[in-house]
Amino acid sequence: MNSSFLLVIVGVPLLAAALSVLITSRNFDRFLLLASPAFVGACGAWLLVIHRDVPVIAHSVGGFVPGLAIPFVSDTFAALMLVLTSLTALVSCIFLITTGEDQYRFVPALILMMLTGVYGALLTGDLFNYFVFIEVMVLPAYALIAVTGTWRRLGVGRMYVIVNLLTSTFLLVGVGFVYGATGTVNLAFLAQMGTPTGQGALAVGVVLFSLIIKAGGAPFHGWLVRSYPNTSAGMMALFTGLHSKVALYALYRVYTTVYGEPAPWAAVIVILAVLGILLGSLSGFGQNRVRNVFAFQMTAGVGHILVGVALVTSAALSAGAFYLIHHMITMCGLLLVIGAVEQTYGTGSFKKLSGLAGRERWATVLMILGLFSLIGLPPTSGLWGKVGLITAATADGSAAGWWLVVTIVLGSLVSLLALQRTWRNTFWGHPMQTYRPDSADTGRAPAVPLTDDVRVPAKLLIPGTILIGLSVAIFLQPEVLLEITGRAAAALLDHRAYIEAVTLP
């Protein structure tokens, strides 16, 4: 395989974004929205097959010598993330097309530009260029928040911009410190230098701190749980599958590259993982909208994924990567299901929904399976995700491992109670006789009679069905994903193939 093909993966959505602006055609925009992530997803699947025999593929842009060139690198973990980010983007775009949100001016181009940043961040082997691609990913999000969701989006949009600009500044400063302390920001060269000390350790710490904020990890999760629910459901699903997961991918990549074992300050990551799981699980009790509850479950998910970094064993990294994939699929699926409900009934508020289980059988089944997956119950991928984390933590044998086991079990029980409240207040209870959309909720406006023809259209549930169905499929055949995450974890700890592919001409 010609390694320059990696540039095509990043170039396709970038070209599609330009074409979307130049050619004003709704059908053409929709073709680009679906074709671009489908193409990259297929490329990612192809790379997964290739990486069985060729662990790492690298390309130096412009043919410059290693160390000066901008490296694009693909291994099993990067290829797996290409597949999953493309899948969640594709399904979310199908939902946006179905609801008509893709008709807003420049929305297709902004989404395609955001995907360019995502794919570039997954493939780059250079910290500075990771920062560049992160900004390419985040900048379109500012506009996408402004044009979708509730009126509150304008206020939270300012907060989203301020927090991300501040965090990006920290990231850039950290990257600059890394270069000043080590003389390089190339991950392969950093891997050769071994464990950093002094200024190098401080510089890497600033980078990792920035990544945790961008991932929405506790206690820095306030910006995420306030901004995401105030976009539309389709846009929230898109952000959920891309933004925080790219930051978590980079966290795994940078931490294992620089340390490869628990850092001297690894207890900090353990504390952040514990805080994320407990705060995310508990905070759902204080919310009155379904998507707000799910936003805090995202924080809990980040806590679970950090377990892999906290322990830095092959089993823990594999389990963390498995949980990362499971969480992307499950959260996006649930958001698209409740988004279909919101699109039909005009609200996702507990006070305005009741008895949906008797009216919306398909949506009810999908919601049950999705909630089971978040808790960690069969027949969903969440069971194997949490079993893998607990197994890895107990095998570690340290006090931190047992603290994490207790936290995961306790977090699952608390999530069960919080999500049971969500279920009881929306799908259970007496059937509704009237409904009142959020846009009409003035406190005095009369409710709209609920007729038999008010039902969630099947086409709105197709995107959520695809992802929740995939979660069930992973439960039935977890070996396929476990084999891939196992190879990814082994490559994260053994850098020889990565170094050789990047540094040799």
C-alpha positions, 0 to 999 in steps of 0.5 A: 500500500502506498503510504501517501493514501493516508493524505487522501483520507484527510483530503476527501472531506476537506475537498467535499467541504469546499465543493459544498460551498461552491456548488449550492445544491441540497441533493449534492450536499447530502451526497457529500455528507454521506459519501465522505464518512462512508469513504473514510470508514471503508478506508479505516476498515481496509487499514484494519485488515492491512494492520494484521500484517503491517503494524504501522504505516507512515508517510512524511508529507512532502518527502522531507527527512524524518523529524522535519516532515509532518508525519501521518501515521496509521496503526490498529488504534487509529484505523479503529477510530477512523471506522467508529468516528465515520460510522457515528458521523454517517448515522448522525448525518442521516438523522440530520438529513431526515429532520431537515437540519442539513438545510441550514446554510453552510451546515454541510460544509461545516460538518465536513470541515469538522470531519477533516479535523477529526481524521487529521487528528487521528492520523497525525504523528506530531503534537503541533499538528494535532493541535492544528487539526483539533482547531480545525475540528472545533472551529466549525462547532462554534457555528454549528452550535449557533444554528441548531438547538434551543435559544439557550444555545446562544448563551452556552455557545459563548461559554463553549467558545471561551472554554475551548479557546482557553483550553486550546491555548493551554494545549499550544503552550504545552506543545511549545514547552514540549518542544523547548524541553525535548527539541521535538514534538514528533511522537516517534522521537518522543518515544525514543527518549524514554520517561521525561523528567523535570521540564519535559514532565511538566510540559507533557503534563500541561498537554495531558491536562488540556486533553482531559478538559477537551474530553469533558473529564470531571471535574472540568466537565461543566462546559460539556454538560451545559453546551451539548444538550442545548444543541439539537439531538442530531448535533449532540450525537455528532459531537458526542461521537467526535469531539471528546473521543478524539481527545481521549484517543490523543490522551491514550496515544500521548500518555503511552508514547511518553510513559508506557507505564504509570507515571509518578503522578498516576494517582491524579488520573485515578482520582479523575477517573473516580470523580468522573464515574461518581459525579457523572452517575450521581448528577443525573438525579438533578436533571429534568431533561433526558438529554441532560441526563445523557450528558452526565453519562458522557462524563461517567463514560470518560471516567471509565475510559480513563481507567485504561490510562490510570493502570497502563497495562495491556489488559487495561488499555484494551478494556479502555479502548473497548469501552471507548468504542462501546460508549461512542456507539451507545451514547450516539444511539440513545441520543438519536432515539430520544432525538426522534421522540423530541422531533415528534413530541417537541420536548424531551422534558420529564414533565411533558412526557409520560407513558411512551412505552404504550405508544412507541414500542420500537423506540421503547425497545431501543431505549431499554437496550441503550439504557442497559448498555450504559448500566452494563447489563446484557444483551449489550456491549456495556456488559463486556465493557465493564467486565473488561475494566473490572478484570483489568483492575483486579489483575493489576493487584494494586490499591488503585485497581481495587479503588477503581473496581469499587467505583465502577460497581458503585457507579453502575448501581447509581446509574441504574437508579438515575436512569430508572428515574429517566425511564419512569418519567418518560416511558412509564406512567399514565399515557399522555392525553395531550402534549406541549412542545418546548417552543410553545411552553409559555405557561399559559399556552393550551396543550395540543391534543394527542391524536392516534396519528402522532407517532415517531416516524420509522425513518427517524428511528433507523439511525438509532436502530443501527447503533443500538443494534451494533451494541447488541451485535458486539455483545453476541460476538465480542471476540471480534472487537476484543481482538482488535483492541488487544492488538491496539493495546499491544501496539500502544505499549510496544513502540518499536514498529511505530518508531521504525515506520516514522523515523526511517526514510 
